[in-house]
Amino acid sequence: MVRLNVARVGFLMGVSLLLASVIYFFAANWDGFGRADKILCSAGILVLFYGASYFFSKMKIMLGHHSFLSASFLVGGCVSFGAAVALLHQIYHSQVDTYELFLVWSVPALLFAVITRSGAFYILAFALGHMTIWQYFFPSSLYIRHTDWHMLLIGCLFALLNLVLLALTETKALKSAPLKVLSFLVLHVSLLVLANYFEPAPYNVWTNIAALAGIAAGFYYYIRVRLDKTMLTLLALAASAYAVSKFIKLMAEHLSTAFFVCGLLFVALLLAGNVMFFRYLNRLGHSGDNAGEEAVKEPAAPGKKEAVGSIVSMIVTVIGILIGSISLIGLVVMASGDADPQYTLFVLGVLFVIPALWLRTINPVVRYTLLTIGYAVGIVAVIWIDSAGLSLLFLFVTAAGWFRLQGRAQHLLTYSLINLNAAIVLFQLMDRIEHTPTYIVFALAVLNAVVLACRFLLRDGPSRRHLWEGGLFYALLFLFWLTFMENIYPHSNLLFNWFNFIAVTGLAFLFVRRGEAYGTTLGLTFWFAFVAFKYYDLLWSLLHKSITLAVLGLLFIAITYAFAYRARAGAPEEAGRSRFMPRRSPVLIAVVVALQLGYVGYQAAASESLLTGGTEIKLRIEPVDPRSMLQGDYMTLRYAISTPPQAIAAELESRPGLSRIKVVLRPDASGAYVFDRLYKDGEKLADGEIMIKGKASGWQTVYYGIETYFVPEGTGRDAERNAKYAYVRVNGRGDAMLERIGGE
């Protein structure tokens, strides 16, 4: 099984690199290909991915490996279809990241999820579906002014959709643990946003009731109906987020010394209530022990009480830390007046930390709340004071906490604070050195690597394990961070990038081989983060990255396949066979693939028809040069016709929401078309006039769907300087397509 997992990681990395290569290549917008070549290339890549999936599904040996490869290429084919749709938008200069792109992409993802019951497709369909809805109501290409009623409906739509998904996962109609967690998180984020979006109004009351009811219903269900500690933990965070958001809102409205005093009193009452709650739970436990037969009838009760206690502790701790820290800092700052409050904060931080470290008999929640408040206040103080001596002192106090505390969460917290304090000290000591940030990140990466090497100085036990976990996470984090820093000597950034890629890849395989779940998760997370974030790194061009990633992907797959083939001896043929076997539904999968290819062909033909049959018009423009993740560099064009005459602008501004309009354009003396009037259905246009479709959203701007012009990578600035006019094709129905831009 270990060898099987090693092979799967290798195959997954290889397919992921190939997908990244495809996306990078399309985003580069290489001008060595014409429109037809690019479309054929995208269709060919689709066929290759799906063909590879079918090929591996038919292999009769190494069934576990070939099944996994088949599934990976099928998912890769669906992702590459999204890249192909984005390429169509790029080729024909359609609006960037529109809801239509995500809607079309989500359809095959959803169909594949239904056919295969694969968790990967469930998650992909979930993400694309939410992006579709978000882009529909909040498109990146234009701003839509929504009324409060519209915002309420939009928020309720997101909440209701995720409530339905959560119910389906709870009833096992959809068997996907990640989908359950995602739908739960989006549900409560939607409720939290609704609870804080509206000013005091009728909506505000009901949205807050809905948010509290959602939290209360969740606690009831996951305690009384189906005990689930993971979901209870997430509910605790949701409850904490709600409480803190309300505190911050009240603080903004009632900022005063008295308010911060009340905040500290609230934390004190919260901690006291927590102590009484646990005493109550303990009394229940003793009563259950003496209940005889009743204790036998309900054996699950102690477990439920333990879970409830843990969740309540988490809620109290998080709320107490956040509200207590804000209140203490605010109180000191406001009470100090013109005096310097930072030294008072430092002393208070130390006074909170030291007793909490050495008095172990204090209630754990009270102790950790006071301790973390002290750390938070102390860190604010040392940053404010900017003294390396005091920062070193507080670093020693923080390090003492690691040795005095017990528990994984406590050790991770203090280890994180040690890294933060170390960063502050290094910055204060190296402030005047050139390339200070790069040296600091490099030093922290080295220090955490040394911690990993020195963990053997501790005796075997939980502390040693916790030190290894903290050191590994921060070593990988700072090593990843280092790949984005400036050169400290020629080509040092290139060296850091290659070292990070090789080291993280090697560690991922090492941890998989050893069956180390924590290390494997961290290694794969940072590996995928590196591949994803290097898109925005200007170290190489996208085209060069694409070629490099394609070669690496093929090497990963080839080497992994050779390893799997050599290791197959003695392994059962069905060992590790994936539950996801595409060959179970080849006809349905083939239909979905055919629909995707058909869509690409239809869209290309329709766009070419508009380009060849539409009337060419010339428009004045003002370009801006941004970038899209899937589609590469582009210019956002603002047209002269985007601003209508004042009388029409006033009429459009009075319309709520998004209005679909038709505009009549006429040529001026220079041959450029200008805004003339709004088109009325049935009216006859004069010679030379053109009708074009547009959208308005209560502002003095009209959008025509031709505001995006894609350019090869790195050429946007030059094109922006030289562009004065856009040449657009418009057909008889008012559909427009941007053809080219120029200086004349």
N, C-alpha and C positions, 0 to 999 in steps of 0.2 A: 504493500500500500504506500510506503514511503517513496519508492521509485515511481509509482504511478503519480503521486502528487508532484514530485520533481518534474516529471515530464509535462504534466498539465500546466505548471507554472511557465515552463519554457515555451510551450505552444501558445499560451495566452499572451506572453510577452511578444512573441514573434508576430502573431496576428495583429496585436495592438500597434506594433511598429509599422506594419504594412498599412493599417488604417490611417495612422498619423501621416504616413508618407503620401497617401492619396489626398488627404485634406490639405496638407501643406502645398502639394503640387497644384491643386485647383486654386488655392488662395493666392499662389504666386502670380497667376494670370499671365503666364508666359506668352509673349507675343509671337513665339515661333510657330504657334498653331493658329489656324483659322477657325471660324465658328464651327464649320462642319467637322473639322478634325477634333475639336474639343468635345463635341457632342458624341461622336463615335467613340472617343477615348473613354468618356464616362460610362457609356453603355457597355463597352468592352470590359471595363473594370467590374461592373455589376455581374456580367456573365462569368468572369473569372472567379469571383468570390462564390457565387452560387454554384458554379460548376465544380469548384473544389469541395464545397460542402457535399454535393451529390456524389462525387468521386470517393471521398473518404467514407461516406455512409455505406458504400457497396463493398468495402474491403472486408475480407473474411478472417483476417488475422489481426491480432492486437485490438480486439473489439473495443476495449475501454479507451485506448488512445485514439483510435480512429473515430469513435463516437464523439469524443470531446473535440477533436479537430473539426469534424463535420458541424457540430453545434457552433463552434467558434466562428467558422467561416460563414455560417448562415447569419449569425448576428452581425458579422462584419459586412455582409452583403447589404443588410438593412441600413447600417450606418453609412455605407458608401452610396446608397440611394439618396440619403439626405444630402450628402456632398454633391451628388449629381444634380439634384433639384436646385441647390444653392448655385451651382455652376450655371444652370440655365438663367437664373436671375442675374448672375454676373455677366454672361455673354450679351444678354439683351437689356442690361442696365435697368432692371426692375428695382423696386424699392428694397432696401436692405432689411434683412431679418423680419419679413412680414409674417403675419399670422398664417397666410396661405402656404408659406414654405413649411411651417411646422405642422399645419393641418394635413397637407399631402404626405408628409413624412410619417406622421403618427398613424395613418391608416394601415400601411403594411405592418408596422410594429404591433398594432392592436390585433390584426389578423393572425400574425405569427404567434402572438401570445395565446390566442384562442386555440390555434392548431396544435402548438407544441407544449403548452402549459409551462413554458420556460420562465424562470424568475427574471432572467436578463431582459426578455422582451416585455415582461410586466413593468419593470422599472423604466425601460426605454419609453414604452407607451405612456406611462405616468408622467415622465418628465416632458415629453413632447406635447401631450394633451394640455398640461398646465401652461407650457410656453405658448400654445395656440390661443388659449383663453386670455392670457396676460397680454400678448401682442395685439389681440383683437381690441381690447379695451384701452390698452396703453401702448400704442405702436411707437416704435423707436423713431420713425420717420416724421411724425407729426404729434403735436400736443392736442389732446382732446379735453375740453373743459367739461367735467362731469358735475352734475348737481349732487347735493347730499343724498337725495333719493336714489340716484343712479349708483353712487358709491355704496350705499347700503345694499342694493341689489347685487352688485358685483361681489362684495364681501360675503354676502349670504350664499351666492353661487359657489364660491370656493369652499366655504364651510360645509355646505350641503353635499357637494360632490365628494369631499373627503370623508364626510360622515358615512355616506353610502359605501365607499370603498372600505372604510374601517369595519363596517358591519359585515361586508362580504368576506373579509379576511377572518373576522371573529367566528363566523359561521362555517368557515372552511370552504366556502364556495370558491374563493380564491386562495390558494395555498402558497403564500409568499410572505415570509417574515419581514423582509426589507420593505415590501409594499405596505404592510401593516404599520410599521414604524413611520414611514414617510407620510402616509395618509393621516396618522395621528398628529404628527408634528405640524403639517400644513393646516389641519383643522384648528388646532389651538393657536397657531400664529394668526390665522384669519380672525378668530374670535378676539384675540388680544388687540389686533389692529382696529377692529370695529369698536372695541370698548374704549379706545383712546383717540379715535379719529374725530368724532363729532364733538362740537362745543355743547354746553348745556342746552339741550333741546329734547323734544320727544324721543328722537332716535337714541340719544345718549343713555337714557334710562334702560331701554329695552336691550341695547347691545351689551351693557354691563350685566344685566340679569342673565342674558344668554351665555356670556363668558363664565360667570360664576356657576350657572347651572351645568355647563359642560364639564367644569372641573369637579363639581360635586357628584354628578352622575358617573363620571369616570372613577372616582374613589369608591363609590358604592358598588359599581360593577366589578372592578378588579380586586375588591376585598371580599364582598359577599357572594358574588356569582361565580367568578373565575379568578382565583388568586394568580396575579402575574406581577412579580416584583419589578421586572423591566419596565412595564407600562406604568406602574405606580411611581417609579423613579422619574419617568418622564412627566407624569402628572405633577409631581412635587416641583419640578423645574417650572412647569407651566404656572402653578400657583404662585411660586416665588416671583416669576416675571410679572404676573398681574399685580401682586402687592407692591413691588418696587416701582413699577410704572405709575401706579397711583400715587405713591409717595413723591416721586419726582414731579408729577403734575401738580400736586398740592404745594410742593416746595416752590415751584415757579410762580404760583398764585399768591402764596403767603410767606414769602421769604422774610425771615426775621430771626432774632435771637431766641425768642419764645418758641418759634416753630422747631428749631433744632433741639432745644431742651425737651420739647414734647417728643421729638424723634428718639432721643436717648431714653426717655421714660417708657416709650412704647417698646423699645428693645428690652429694657429691664423687665417689663411686664410679660413680654413674650418668653423670655428665658425662665421667669418664675412659673409661668403657665406650663412650660415644657417639663420642668421638674415635677410639678403636681401631676401631669399627665402620666409620666413614667411610674410614679408612685401608685397611681390608680391601676396601671397595667400590672404592676407587681402584685397588688392586692387581688386582682382578678386571677392571676396565676396561682397564688396560694389558695384561693377559694376553689379553683379547679382541682388542685391537688387533693383537697379534702372532700370533693364531691362524690367520690366513689364511683358509682355506676355512671353518672353523668359525664365524668371525665373519660370513661371508656367509650361512651356513645359518640363523642365529638373529638376524635384524636387530632383533627386538623386545626383546632382552635389555637393552641400555642404557636403553631407556625404562622397563623394569620396575625396573632398579636405581635409576634416578632417583626413581621413585615411591616405592619402599621407603625410600630415604634421606630423602625429604621427610616421610613418615609417621613414621618413627622419630624424626626431629628434633622433630616436633610432640609426640609422646608424651613424649620426654625433657624438652622445654621446659616443658610443662604440669605434669608431675609434679614436676620440679625446682623450679619456681616455687612451687607450692602447699606442698609439703613443706618446702622451704627457708625460705619466709616464716614458716610456722607454727613451725618448729623454732627459727629465729633469735629471733623475738619471745618464744617461750616460754622459751628459754634465758636471755635477758637479764632477763626478768621474774623468773624463779626465782632466778637468781644474784644479783640486786640486793638481795634480802631486803627490809628496811625502807627502803632508799634509793630515790630516784626514778629509775626506769629509762628514762623517756621521753627524757632528753637523750642517754643512751647509744645508744638506738635511732636518734635523729636523726643522730648522728655516724656510726654504722654505715651508715645508709641513704646518706648522702652519700659515704662511703668506698667503698661498693659501686658507686654510680652513676658517679662521676667517672672512675675508671680504665676502666670498661666503655665509657664514651663515647669516650674519647680513644685507647684501645689497640685499633685496628681489626684488628690481626693475630691477635687471639685467635680461637679456633674460634667460629664464629657461634652455635652452640647454647649453649656455655659463656658467651659474651658476653651474649646476650640473657637467659639465665637469671639471671645475676648482676645484670644491669641491672634486670630486673623485680622481683627480690627486694629490691633497694635502694629502688626506687620504692614498693613495698608497705610496707616497714618505715618509710620516711620519712613516708608519708602517715599511718600509724598514729601516729607520733611527733608530727607537727604538730597533729593533732586532739587528742592527749593534752595537749600543752604549752599549746595555745590562746594562741599569740603571733603577732600579725599580721606582725611583722618576720621571724620564722623561716619563717612560711608563705610570705611573699613571696620569701624567699631560695630556698626549695625550689621555688617556682613558676618562678623563673628557671632553676634547674637542670633542671627538667622541660622547659621550653621549649627549652633548649639541646639536649636529646635529639632534638627534632624535626628540627633542622638537622644534627645529627651522624649520624643514622641514615638508612638507605636502605631502601626497600621499602614496599609498601602496608600490610602488617600492622603493621610497626614504626611507621609514621606514624599509623595509626589508634589504636594503643595510646597513644602519647605524646600525641596530640591529646585522647584521652579523659582522660588523667591531667591535662592542662592544664586542662580544664574542671572536673575534680574539685578541683584545687588552687585554681582561681579561685573556686569556690563556697565553699571553706573560708575564703579570704581575705575575701571579701565578707561572709560571716556574722560573722567576727571583727571587721570594721570597722563593720558595721551592726547589731550585736546589740541595741542599745538603741533602735533606731528602730521605730516602730509598723508593723505589716504587713511585718516583715523578710522572711519567706519569699517573699511575692509580689514584693517589690522585687528579691530576689536572682534569682528565676527570670526576671523581666522583663529584668534587666541581662544575664543570660547569653544570653537570646534575642537581644537587641540586639547583644551582642559577637560572637556567631556570625554574625549577619547582616552585620556590618561585615567580618568575615573573608571572607565570600563576596564582598563588594564589593571588597575589597582584594587578592584573590588575583591580580589582574592585575599587581601589583607584582613578582611572581615571573616569571621567564622561562618560556616554554612548555616543559613537560616533565612527568615523573612527579610531581615535588614539587608542582607547581601543581595537577595533577589530584587528588592525595591531599588537598591542603588544601581543595579544592572539595568533595570527598566528605565529609570530616569536618565542615566548616562547615555543609553542607546538612543532614546528619543531625542535628546538635545544635541547629541553628536550628529545625528542625521539631519536634524532641523537646521543647525548652523552650517553644516556642509552644503545643504541645499541652498540656503540663503547666500552662501559664498559665491555660488554660480551667477548671481545677479549683481555682484559688486564690481566696481571699476578695477582696472589693472593696477597692481602695485609694482609690476615690472612688465616688460613687453610680453604679451600673450599669456599672462598669468590667468586671466579669466578663462581662456580656452583650456588651459591645464586643469583648472578647478572643475570645469564642466565634464571633461573626460574622466577625471578621477572620481567625481561623484557618480557618474553613470556606471563605471566599472565596479566601484566599491559597493554601491547599493544593489546592483545586479548580483554580485557575488554573495552578499549577505542574504539576499532573498532566497537564493538557492540553498545556502548553508542552513538557514533556519527551517526551510521546508524539509530538507534532508534529515534534520534533527527532530522534526515534529514540534518545533517551538512556535506555538500559535501567536504569541505576542510579537516576537521578532519577525515572523512571516508577515503579519498584518502591517507592521511599521514599514518593513522593507518594500512591500508591494505598494503601499500608499505613497511613499516618497518616490518610488520608481515611476508610477503613473503620473504623479504631480510633476516630475521632471519633464516627461514627454509632453504633457499638456502645456505647461507654462513656457517651455522653450519656444513656443509659437511667437510670443511677444518679445523674445530676446533677439536683439539685432546682431548677435554674434556672427551668424551666417545669413545668407539670403534664404528665403523659403524654398527656392528651387534646389539649392545645395543641400538644405536640410532634408528635403524630400528624397533625394537620391541616396543620401547617407542612411536615412531611416529605412528605406526599401532594402538596401543591401544588408543592414543589420537584422531586419525582420526575417529575410530569407535565411541568413546564417543561423539565427536563433532556431527557426523551425527545422533546418537541416541537421544541426548538431543535436537538437533534442530528439529528433526522429531516430538518428543513429544510436543515441543513448538508449532510447526505448526499445529499439530493435535488438540491440545486444543484450538488454536486461530481460528480454521476454522469456528466456529459458527457465523452466520451472514454475512460471506464473500461470495460473488458470486463465484460459481464454476469456472468460466472462468477468474476470476480476476487475472491479472498478467500472463496469459497464455503465455508461451514463443513462439516467432515466429519460433523458431527452434524446430521442433517436429520430432525426428528420425523415428517415426512410419509412416511418410508420404512416406518413401522410404525404407521399410524393406528389400526388395529383393536386391536392390543395395548395401545397407549397409552390408547385409549378404555375398554378393559376395566379397566385400573388406575384410571383416573379414576372410573369407575362404582363400583368397589369402595370407593374412599375416600368418595364421597358416601353409599354404602350403609352404611358403618360409622358415619358421623356420624348418619345417620337412625336406625339400630338402637340406638346407645348412648343417644340422646336419648329414644327411645320406651321403652327398658328402664328408664331412670332415672325418667321420668315415671310409669311403671307402679308402681314402688316407692314413689314419693311419694304417689300416690293410693290405693294398695291396702295399704300398710304400716300397722302399728299405731304410733301416736305415743306416745313415752315422754319423760319429763322427766329430765334428768341435771344434776347439779351440775358446774361447770367452773371452771378457773383459766386464763385466756387469756394468751398472749404475742404480741407484734406484730412479725413479721419480713416478708421480701419474697422473691418468686420472680421470676426473670428473665422467664419466658414468661407467667406468670399474675398478676403484680402483687402487691399487698399482701394479706396474709392473717394470721389469728391461729392460732397453734398452741394447741390446747385440751388441757388435762390434766383428765381426769375423776376424780371420786371413785371410780368403778368401775375406774379404771386401776390402783389399788392393791388387790390382793386381801387377804383375811384372812391372818394370819400362817401358819397351817397350810398353806394352799393356796400361798402365796408360797414357802415352803420346798420344797414339792413341785415347783413350776415351776422354781425355781433349780437343782434337781438335774438338770434335763433339758438336755443339750447342744444347741447350735444353735437353730434356729427351730422352735417347736412351734405347730401350729395347734390351737386349742382352741375349745370352745363353753362359754359362760358363761350361767348362769341368773340373771336379774335379778328382783327383786321390789320392789314399791312400799313406801316407808316411810310414816310418819304424815303427812308433808308432801306426799305424792304423787310425790316424786322416787324414781327407781329406784336400788337399791343392789345391790352384789355379794352373791349368796347362796351359790352353789356352782358347781362345774364340772358341765357337763351330761354325762350318760352316755347313749350311744346307746340308743334304745328307751324311755327313761323318759318318763312322762306328766307334763306340767306342771300345776301347780295353777292355779286361777283367778287371773288377774292377773299370773302369771309370764310372762316373756319369755325366749326363748333367742336369744343374739346370738353371732356368730362373732368370734374374736379371735386374736391372735398373741402369743406370749411367747418371750423369748430368754435364758433363764437368769438373768433379773433380776426384781426384785419389781415389774414393771410389765407391764400387758397393753395391747396396741394393738388398736383396733377398726376402723381405717380411716376414722374420722370425726374425726380430730384436727386437721383443717384447715378453717378457715372464711374464705372470701375476702370482702374488703370493698372498696368503691370507694377509689381512691387518696387517701391522706391522712386517712382516717377511722378507721384502725386503733386509734389511742390512745383516741379517744372510745368506740368500741365495746368496747374492753378494760376501760375503767373501769366501764361500765354492765352488762357481761355477768356474770350469775351462773348462768344455766341454759341448757342446750342442749336443743332439741326435735328428736328423732331419730325417723325412720320405720324400722321393722323388719318384714320380712316373715316368713312361716312358715319359711323356710329359714335364717333368722338373718342375712340380708344387711341391713346398716344403711346409712342415708343421712341425713346431717345436713341438716335443713331450715332452721332459724333459731336464733338465740340471743336471749336477753332477760334482763331484770332480775327477772322473777318466774316 
